[in-house]
Amino acid sequence: MESLLYLVHRIPYPPNKGDKIRSYHFLRAICQRYKVYLGTFVDDPEDKKYIGDLQNYCEEIFCPDLNPKLGKLKSLSGLLSGEALSLPYYRNTAMQVWVDKTIAAQSIKKALIFSSPMAQYLEGHPDVKLIADFVDVDSDKWRQYASSKAWPASWIYGRESVKLLQFEAGIAQRADATLFVSEQEAELFKQLLPDVASKIGYVCNGVDTEAFDPSACYPNPFAETEQAIVFTGAMDYWANVDAVVWFAQEVFPKVKAGFPGARFYIVGSKPDKRVLELSQTDSDVVVTGRVDDVKTYLAHARVVVAPLRIARGIQNKVLEAMAMAKPLVVTSAAMEGISGNGDIEVSVTDDADRFAAAVGTSLRAEMAPLWLNRRFVQENYAWAYNGSRLCEFLAATGTGHER
């Protein structure tokens, strides 16, 4: 089998958050066709114990630690160098040495990078064919952050948006193909950089629908008297923090007025200080922190919410709730990239009053699985299909054939 270098900004296991779910399933797909040499970072000490779980997929793994606090300090050097702050954050001498040695020792001719900053490790290897999975248009996400923050954060985020787009443009010019998580993300990037439009594609996210199976038996984490409203996601991620704060402060009080048994569960690792404060000011808001199995919370939720006000790409949390056939209330930003038309049953609104009313409708109704939503996910977001699409892009790399 041909050798392939796979560079990922965060260890692709366990698949317990959006980017790791995608990078893990991509790894499962490519290891069927390539000898994979994986270079990645561990930014959470809890994940170090899982490095061995990746051995079955890879010929070799290089997995140095990345300290987020130190990374943030390192990123400030970008202000002096004039580059995007994301680049020095992920810059690591040991990783560069390993990449250089691996390319030489294994005669690597092809590489897949996951997240644009990882492309910096191939700058000295112009002969290596490159597929770049940007996932989202991160430069536009920073633009959204800038518009919602006060100075000086607005200036820093605005600068990052401009600088990162400049870097992304260079990578897209150099790569054989640049991929995104949805057709909508790919189209946005084409609009930003029309000169590389012919080399832009997309591979959607997916759900393991055998694992996310509403007919399976899951232990109930809720009290019998509770009407559980569930949000899932990494709770140190700013967009998720903003979402639950908005819901808890602007929507949930309206829900509780009509449903005194309602409780809002925020399920996800590393809860931010602002998230923890929500449970301190309202006893009906429960912050779980990291859980062993998010499916137990989804399975017994009366309604799942995704009140994201800033989002890019496809939200795994939405697809997973749909795969579990749960009632779902979301904002329009959370549904971006998921276009089911009349094939799905999801309440979408950006207004706090309407959001509360939609949640109330689900709490009032009998709990009946929404099989329409599950079937939609099975037919359109299966990892087997999306993994095959990724491999098609890799197969075409260097052949002169465009997809």
C-alpha positions, 0 to 999 in steps of 0.5 A, a space after each residue: 500500500 502507498 504511504 500517506 502522511 496524516 497531520 491533525 491538530 488534535 489527537 483523533 481519539 476518542 471521537 467525543 467532540 466535533 473535530 475529533 469525530 471527523 478526523 477519527 472517521 477519516 483515519 478509519 477510512 484512509 487506513 484501509 487504503 494507505 499506510 498511515 503515518 500520523 502526526 498529531 497533538 495531545 492538548 488534553 492530558 486525559 487523551 494521552 491514555 488513548 494513544 495506544 487505541 490508534 496503533 491499529 490504524 497507523 504504521 507510526 504515530 508521533 503525538 507530542 503534548 500541546 499545552 493550550 496556555 503555553 500555546 496562547 502565549 506562543 501565538 502572540 509572536 504572530 503579532 510581531 511576525 505578521 502572521 495568523 496567531 493560529 500558526 505559532 500556536 500549533 508550531 512545534 520543532 519536534 513535530 517538524 523534525 518528525 515530519 521531515 524525517 518521515 517524508 524522507 525515510 518513507 518516501 512520502 509522496 502524498 499528505 492529508 492535513 486536517 485544519 489549515 495550520 497543520 499545512 505549515 509543516 509541509 512548506 519545505 516539501 513542495 513535491 509532496 502532493 497535498 489534500 487539505 481539509 480545512 473543515 470550516 472557513 475558519 477565517 470567517 468564523 474569526 470574523 463572526 467572533 470579531 463582530 460580537 466582541 468589544 475592543 480589543 478582542 474585536 481587533 484581535 479577532 478581526 486581524 486573525 480573520 484577515 491573516 488566516 484567510 491569507 494563509 488559507 489562500 496560499 495553501 489552497 493554491 498549493 494543494 491539489 484539493 481543499 475540502 470543507 465540511 459542507 457544500 455551503 462552506 465550499 461555496 463560501 470559500 470559492 466566493 472569497 477565493 475565486 481563483 482556486 474555485 476549481 480545486 475546492 470540494 467538500 466531504 460532509 460530516 457523518 454519524 455512526 448510526 449503529 452507535 447512535 441507535 434510539 432502539 438500544 437500551 440506555 441508563 436514564 441519568 434523569 429523575 423521573 419528575 424531570 423534563 430534561 432539555 439537553 445541549 451537548 458539546 465541548 464547553 470550553 468552545 466559545 460558540 457553545 458557551 455563548 449558545 448555552 448562556 443565551 438559552 439559560 438567560 433568555 429562553 429557559 426562564 420562559 420555558 420554566 414559567 410553563 413547565 416547572 419540571 423542566 431542567 436544562 442539562 449542559 453536557 460536555 467537557 471542560 465547562 467554562 467559568 461562565 457556564 459553571 456560573 449558570 448552575 450557581 444562579 439557577 438550580 434547574 441548570 445542570 452542568 455535567 462536565 465530561 461524561 462517559 457516554 453522551 448517548 445516555 443523555 440524548 436517549 432520555 432527553 425530552 428535547 434537544 436544543 442547539 441555540 448556536 448564534 455563531 457557527 460554521 459548517 455542519 454541527 455534529 450535535 444536530 446530526 446526533 440528535 437527529 440520529 437518535 430521533 429526538 425532538 430538536 429545537 435549533 437556531 438557523 446558524 446550527 442548521 447551516 449546511 444541513 438542508 433537509 427541506 421537507 425530509 426532516 422535522 426540526 424547529 428552527 428559530 432565532 427568536 427567544 420567545 419562539 424558541 421557548 414556545 417550540 421547546 414547550 411544544 416538545 415538552 407538552 407532546 408525547 415522547 415519540 421517536 422522530 424516525 423521519 430525522 433518523 432516516 434522513 441521517 442514515 441516507 445522507 450522513 453515513 460515515 462509510 459514504 463520506 469516507 469513500 468520498 475522501 478516498 476518492 479525492 486522495 486517489 485523484 491527487 496527482 493524477 490531473 483528474 479533478 472531482 
